[in-house]
């Protein structure tokens, strides 16, 4: 009994672990869209994912990858994303169908397969159109435009944005403004004059919605685009507009640097010097706050050398080179530290995995051993019970045959006169055919070993009674003793009853008990009961009705 308790306890432990992980997964479903960072932390705390079924593992993979996607993190390590997407598509999960295109495209993009990612997004967009899911259509299209921009395919990105704007979709001002801004940005990179129209329209929509930060960012990007086209005065105007909207960012280095560049290109060197000095001061403050940027610092140094040259001053890049060297060394140190941390983490993960695998193998080995022990015990117990039951049945059959024999012997000793219709006459004939009467006549002693062996062999099924009994000779005796019972039985029901069932009916007519019939036909008492029920159905007798009486009544 104890092995079964161990197995049950282990299965309960596995079930509780899986149940706990399932509860955590359901909690992350609600956090994904609102607080993906919290969902990711909760997912990273799960330690028994390997013990879950396929549904649980795919659910975990999906949520983990979706959290990375929503946080803008790399999906390169989420290698099971294609499996999860294929799993939910196979299940025809409508809620995850469109997100699957988004998730798989994000995974392909992070693994360097931009072309395959674009094809995946295109398929998702077509599916979203069929389903009328405008929100998902916008999300998929936005990611597609972003990928096209990253690959410098500005014409295709602008065309995608224009197609959506011209489509008959119900989109809000926020989405429309974003598409107009994307269209203006890509057209400006193509040096298209229509970019100004879309830039200004996107800024108006942002201001109309009261989103000053969004409008300010678009103004700053438009100012840079104007500067790139050589419209420095207009660029300065839009930068001033930005400063009015966002005064808290008016003096940051990137804004002051843009102004300095514009004034330098307008040959207004004093103004350029002024704004460059403010940019340098701002950048130093950012560097002290560990928010410096090498690109901004390079632009500052480049402009400073240009202005020094214009003023007839010496040009030197030594200070900037030293700064770059220090930044490079700091980056190398940081990278080295990160690599060491990553190496240590990988080692710990590998060790943890090996430990988990070893523990799992040990537990599986214990369970297998317990199963083998429990199974072996169960088989041994079953064999013992079967042998015991067969022995009990054999002893019961021996007792039945012995009882029949003793009855015949008692009648012989008393010199009783039998009528031809007496059932004991049929029993005597049957015992003669079994060879038992012959053995008794040859050596009529109480210790007849041959007789006992034969009775045991017949009762145990070692000697088939079918080989000893001649039913073709017994059927006429039944007819003679019981008013043609066998003939009437076969005439009325011969096409319905089997040979075994006809034999049972004849034995019942002769007054044999269920146990005696079981011995003669070498079947269990339960089998005889079942056969009697079947016979009653076939001959139309009522439940519990005497079969012989029913046939005799015909």
Buried (B, 14 or more C-beta within 10 A) or exposed (E): EEBBEBBEEBEEEBEEBBEEBBEBBEBBEEBBEEBBEBBBEBBEEBEBBEBBEEEBBBBBBBBBBBBBBBEEBBBEEBEBBBBBBEBBBEEEEEEBBBBBBBBBBBBBBBBEBBEBBBEBBBBBBEBBBEEEBBEBBBBBBBBBBBBBBEEEBBBBBBBBBBEBBEEEBEBEBEBBBBBBBBBBBBBBBEEBEBBBBBBBBBBBBBBEBEBEEBBBBBBBBBBBBBBEBEBBEBBBBBBBBBBEBBEEBBBBBBBBBBBBBBBBBBEBBEBBBBBBEBBBEBBEBBBEEEEBEEEBBEBBBEBBBBBBEEEEEEEEEEEBEEBBEEBEEEEEEEEEEEEEEEEEEEEEEEEEEEEBEEEEEEEEEEBEEBBEBBEEEEEEEEEEEEEEEEEEBBEBBBBBBBBBBEBBEEBBEEEEEEEEEBBBBBBBBBBEBBBBBEBBEEEEEEEBEEBEEBBBEBBBBEBEBEEBBEBEEBBEBBBBBBEBBBBBBBEBBEEEBEEBBBBBBBBBBBBBBBBBBBBBBBBBBEBBEEBBEBBBEBBEBEEEEBBBEBBBEE
